[in-house]
Amino acid sequence: MGNLMRRGPPLVLRISILPFCLLTAVSGQIRYSIPEEMRKGLFVGDVAKDLGLDIRRLVSGRARLVIDGEHQYVALNQNKGHIVVNERIDRESLCAKKSPCSFTLEIVLEDPLELFSITIEIQDVNDHAPVFPENEINLEISESTPTGTVFLLDSAADPDVGINSLQRYSLKENEYFVLKQHTRADGSKYPEMMLQSNLDREKQSKHTLILTAVDGGEPQKSGTVKILVFVLDANDNAPIFTQTSYKASVLENVLPGTVVTKVSAEDADQGYNGNVTYSFTHQKDDSSCPFEINPNSGEIKLTGELDYESYPNYEINLQAKDPWGVAGASKLLIEVADVNDNSPIITMASYSGKISEDSPLGTVVALISVQDKDSGKNGQVRLTLEENLPFKIKSSLRNYYTLVTEQILDREKHSKYNITLSATDEGIPPLSSKKVLGLEVTDVNDNAPAFTKGIYNTQIMENNPPGVSLLQIYATDPDLGQNARISYYLIDSEINGNPVSKYFSINTESGVIQLLRSFDYEQLKEYRIRVQAQDGGSPPLRSNTTVIIGIQDQNDNPPQVLYPVQTGGSVVAEMVPRSADVGYLVTKVVAVDVDSGQNAWLSYKLQKATDRALFEVGSQNGEIRTIRQVTDKDAVKQRLTVIVEDNGQPSRSATVIVNVAVADSFPEVLSEFTDFPHDKEYNDNLTFYLVLALAVVSFLFITCLVVIVSVKIYRWRQSRILYHSNLPVIPYYPPRYSDTLGTGTLPHVYNYEVCRTTDSRKSDNKFGGAGGQNVLIMDPSSTGTMQRIQSEKSILDEPDSPLEVSLARFFFTHVFVSCFILFFGKKIFTVFVKIVFKFKFHCIQETAAALFLFLQQMFLAFTL
């Protein structure tokens, strides 16, 4: 049973939810009321329903409870949105006499951050009976005590509150005393016993009474104490305090032993009966009073420590008693003054310790709770940041602050922040506390790899072995982890029409570039490739660089002689007239070297010569000149060996043979140079190939001959079958047929012999000459068959057949021509070519062989 109040206009609804369970929401707060001593797991309230939240919001927002204090009395069931009891709640331990008793907690939701305040009120149950501080109360009362005298009795203590607290006292009926009950300012009750009739010690020196304290709970509980009254002899005056009530104030931080105040009482009696002693009466059962009174002087001292936050005041009953038990009563109210003795307590309500470097401005880093147990200004707290950091503090709900980003974060500049929070109260002197937070900035892939150089240049000597490492490129990435893992790739391009991957490869992890083939400086002197570095982030970032590979020349090419051209079996001769003067230019050796630099610098030397005194070679230009006058004694044939050498290390060289003819006329030269020895092996090979070619051509022609003869024989057999057939011949007269006298429409006289059979499916038409031979004589009146004038004998049956004559002529002609070419042709044509081209045509023997082979094939085709 309870009250439920919603936000908005004042509207009060009464709804019965559960026994002893109340739900109240006032000014943005939800308030539940539950009885104390509930078992663990019992239902407290449905916060999801009362706050209008979806259960999925509680789960996704990682809802949790933030409770001040050491005890977690309640817990949150995220799956149902219920608050349930987490541990036994004792209202008396939690709030003592404070009423109403409640504690506050907050529900924190993240993504986005939301905070809801909940107050849970603890209702008291009657779980304590009133208890007196002593089992017996001993009173000594003089028999002369007048009626109406009041005697203070010890009060019973009941930690329960409200209706469950102590409600009344009762005294066992007797004829001497009656009970009076009074109520203090705080609502507590205390008993007094009043004498209603005179005592007579002689009649009864001791009275036993029973005092009962009863609470108002259901069921009702009570406590009793025995009162023993001892009757003394007469003592006419009771001690009287100088004030009916005393007040004192003390700071909560005073030291034990400090005198707080002093009370005094006077007794009108003299002598022994006027001696007064002081004491505290009806102390509470917890005996937590941190004061004591000097029984003789009445000074009240502090014996323990004071705490304003726990007990802001103390109310003490004073008693002054003479030796005969006559007592006077008064009150002492001690106010405890608050001092700033509690430092603020910083608690992290929500904090993960990590934040992404790409978080936008205003991102919540932490939710901070700051509590100060002091009151007033001593409990007012300011939370600040000590360092100049890219964060700021924003005040949130009651005693809550949020730490948010104020600037853009960059992990590469600051990967971790030590944030010092300082909470300071408004007390004098102010107290403060600090808390250091370690905040790690997590990495995002916001930096592309950077190469150490924009362009890499390197050199390598040509003719390198494949697989050699060229150089290692290196890129850095200030990111972290996978975002900083760099892989290297070759950017697709072409070199001389081929992909770059055929020339180079790169290790994706180390960036080492390797050569996949051997390079030739003469083909390409420089290679340019593009390399890309890519990190492992998502999405990945990339950067490019250029690698320039220069190929260094190596002396790997010998000089090449362009002129005079050297061949295997040909002779090239330069003619020098016998009238040539000194310095006559015979010829010039022309050579090149495809290398570069000093590797291509050529020098010429005369290595061997028939007559070294006749010729010299220019070392730089390769010109061959005479160094003296040519005489008739000089040999016609001169053979010079010139060596061409480059300037590389080691140097390479080439030699060339120059044949020089010293003569004034061509016939003189011809007779000398026709006897130049040739390479025997070369001539033998040439003869072999000529014979082989002749055999192949002969085989092809014999094959053709066999095929032609076979076809002719097949046709002859078919014609024989046709001529000897006995089937009747059907006469056929062609249109416009003329007579035998040649007077018809045709310009000449022709005979047409048409033979058609029904079984051969063939016809044979013969056209005769213009004479009178083979003429069909037709009788118009005759119905007989045609007569054959021509003989049926086949041409193949004749002994002098033209086909046989042609075949024989072809065979003998072929044999004769082949033998002639093989034995006489090569020598004749070799001399002929030498004379026609005047020794300037190279490959003479090869050319002659080729010409004769071609001539043989054409002649054989003609004869066929």
Disulfide bonds with the S-S distance in Angstrom:
Cys95-Cys101 1.88
